[in-house]
Amino acid sequence: MSPGDDIAVRLVAPAEASLLIGLIRRCYGETYIDPSFYDEAAVSELLASRRLHSIGAFTDPGQLVGHMGITLRPHGGITADAGMTLVDPTFRGRGIARRVAVGLAEQSMALGLVGVHDYPVTVHAATQRIGAGFGVDTGLMLANMPGDVVFQEIETPAPGARTSSLIRWLPFGLAPERNVYLPVRYRAQIASLYAEAHLSRITLQSNEGLSELESELEQAYDERRQILRVAVARAGGDLAARVEAEIREAAMRGALVAHVDLPLADPATPMATEALRVQGFSFAGLLPEYRDGDVLRLQRLADSVDETALSVLSTDATQAIAALVFKDRGSMST
Ligand SMILES: CC(C)(COP(=O)(O)OP(=O)(O)OC[C@H]1O[C@@H](n2cnc3c(N)ncnc32)[C@H](O)[C@@H]1OP(=O)(O)O)[C@@H](O)C(=O)NCCC(=O)NCCS
């Protein structure tokens, strides 16, 4: 019998929320990135509402030793966020994460998702290796992980420093064909990511300026990560000023990183990108089918953040996307 044969992969039931919390504690102690995952009632409700689909690896006696999650987004859509990849320290290195990943693919297809976005950490290469060759690395979010998250039983290259996470597109179905407006400065790079991901996209030229109407933004501040997230629904001439004001306000609450998501279906996005670059934003990644089509994510770090904390990058493709992100950040004055 090969190691892991006594493991069954199946969905975690709402009544098993405490098993998931126990596994999180064995992997992260009290330092897990989302504190709500220590609250049994909240986790149970999340599972019951099916906003979280938890794929678990169970031992014969019913102990939860491996896990991956699919989190549906509040605005729905044909993609979701994958993550929460956890394997009990005493069960690692036996291929359990890979088996759970197969369960995740099956569940994604059963949910009718054309793909999921996964965000492998760069403090180690394990999760990067699981989807390598299948998924496409489309971005790198610099310093998005606080330095106090402790990965139990894993040696990390820069303990205590904020670290970066990849953006990885894992396709599970045929995405619709789409028209996109690509910022000129990223056109070649995004087109090559589309080609790599076999996404059918028609690039249209845009001469459109920013609307005279006010920008429409949705913003949320993630206290634990110290990240301000802004999604642009409409980019008006006031975009840069509005984003700057949001950043100032979030900085008072401790924000260190800002992300701005721009819809590539919007002809104003090329102009919006240039306006934000002047404000110090640079390329974070492409998120296919993230929200009403594809999204371009830009990022900006506070001066106090050292984004160069050593990253473990497993493959050439991973290194290539990281190089693009660093090059764009390094050429901020152009
Ligand atoms: C990451 C984690 C889930 C891997 O679980 P696992 O069951 O040991 O992984 P598997 O045995 O299925 O191996 C998957 C791949 O990762 C590699 N791997 C496993 N542990 C590794 C490590 N510490 N460093 C580098 N590679 C590692 C394996 O070699 C394998 O790749 P390969 O087939 O190309 O050789 C586990 O280490 C864990 O729970 N870590 C703490 C939580 C965490 O970091 N989650 C990921 C957040 S993105």
The ligand as a MOL file (V3000), in Angstrom:
LIG
                    3D

  0  0  0     0  0            999 V3000
M  V30 BEGIN CTAB
M  V30 COUNTS 48 50 0 0 0
M  V30 BEGIN ATOM
M  V30 1 C 1.9660 23.3880 1.2090 0
M  V30 2 C 1.4390 22.0500 1.7650 0
M  V30 3 C -0.0710 22.0740 1.6990 0
M  V30 4 C 1.9990 20.8780 0.9300 0
M  V30 5 O 1.3660 19.6720 1.3770 0
M  V30 6 P 1.9560 18.1950 1.0580 0
M  V30 7 O 0.8460 17.2170 1.2040 0
M  V30 8 O 3.1750 17.9820 1.8370 0
M  V30 9 O 2.3060 18.3430 -0.4940 0
M  V30 10 P 2.4980 17.1200 -1.5120 0
M  V30 11 O 3.1490 15.9840 -0.8070 0
M  V30 12 O 1.1930 16.8510 -2.2200 0
M  V30 13 O 3.5290 17.7550 -2.5220 0
M  V30 14 C 3.1680 18.7230 -3.4700 0
M  V30 15 C 4.4200 19.3050 -4.0940 0
M  V30 16 O 5.0400 20.2160 -3.1840 0
M  V30 17 C 6.3890 19.8460 -2.9450 0
M  V30 18 N 6.6820 20.1850 -1.5650 0
M  V30 19 C 6.0850 19.6950 -0.4480 0
M  V30 20 N 6.5940 20.3020 0.6390 0
M  V30 21 C 7.5290 21.1670 0.2010 0
M  V30 22 C 8.3950 22.1040 0.8320 0
M  V30 23 N 8.3990 22.2800 2.1660 0
M  V30 24 N 9.2220 22.8450 0.0430 0
M  V30 25 C 9.2180 22.7010 -1.2990 0
M  V30 26 N 8.4160 21.8440 -1.9660 0
M  V30 27 C 7.5770 21.1020 -1.2190 0
M  V30 28 C 6.4240 18.3840 -3.2280 0
M  V30 29 O 7.7320 17.9660 -3.5490 0
M  V30 30 C 5.4760 18.2660 -4.4060 0
M  V30 31 O 6.0820 18.7050 -5.6200 0
M  V30 32 P 6.7130 17.6760 -6.6760 0
M  V30 33 O 5.6670 16.6310 -6.9130 0
M  V30 34 O 6.9760 18.5530 -7.8560 0
M  V30 35 O 7.9210 17.1300 -6.0270 0
M  V30 36 C 1.8840 21.8780 3.2450 0
M  V30 37 O 3.2720 22.0060 3.3090 0
M  V30 38 C 1.2680 22.8960 4.1900 0
M  V30 39 O 0.1770 22.6810 4.7120 0
M  V30 40 N 1.9670 24.0130 4.4670 0
M  V30 41 C 1.4780 25.0180 5.4230 0
M  V30 42 C 0.3590 25.8340 4.8660 0
M  V30 43 C 0.7290 26.4720 3.5450 0
M  V30 44 O 1.8250 26.9170 3.3270 0
M  V30 45 N -0.2610 26.5190 2.6330 0
M  V30 46 C -0.0990 27.0620 1.3140 0
M  V30 47 C -0.5000 28.4610 1.2370 0
M  V30 48 S -0.4940 28.9890 -0.4550 0
M  V30 END ATOM
M  V30 BEGIN BOND
M  V30 1 1 1 2
M  V30 2 1 2 3
M  V30 3 1 2 4
M  V30 4 1 2 36
M  V30 5 1 4 5
M  V30 6 1 5 6
M  V30 7 2 6 7
M  V30 8 1 6 8
M  V30 9 1 6 9
M  V30 10 1 9 10
M  V30 11 2 10 11
M  V30 12 1 10 12
M  V30 13 1 10 13
M  V30 14 1 13 14
M  V30 15 1 14 15
M  V30 16 1 15 16
M  V30 17 1 15 30
M  V30 18 1 16 17
M  V30 19 1 17 18
M  V30 20 1 17 28
M  V30 21 1 18 19
M  V30 22 1 18 27
M  V30 23 2 19 20
M  V30 24 1 20 21
M  V30 25 1 21 22
M  V30 26 2 21 27
M  V30 27 1 22 23
M  V30 28 2 22 24
M  V30 29 1 24 25
M  V30 30 2 25 26
M  V30 31 1 26 27
M  V30 32 1 28 29
M  V30 33 1 28 30
M  V30 34 1 30 31
M  V30 35 1 31 32
M  V30 36 2 32 33
M  V30 37 1 32 34
M  V30 38 1 32 35
M  V30 39 1 36 37
M  V30 40 1 36 38
M  V30 41 2 38 39
M  V30 42 1 38 40
M  V30 43 1 40 41
M  V30 44 1 41 42
M  V30 45 1 42 43
M  V30 46 2 43 44
M  V30 47 1 43 45
M  V30 48 1 45 46
M  V30 49 1 46 47
M  V30 50 1 47 48
M  V30 END BOND
M  V30 END CTAB
M  END
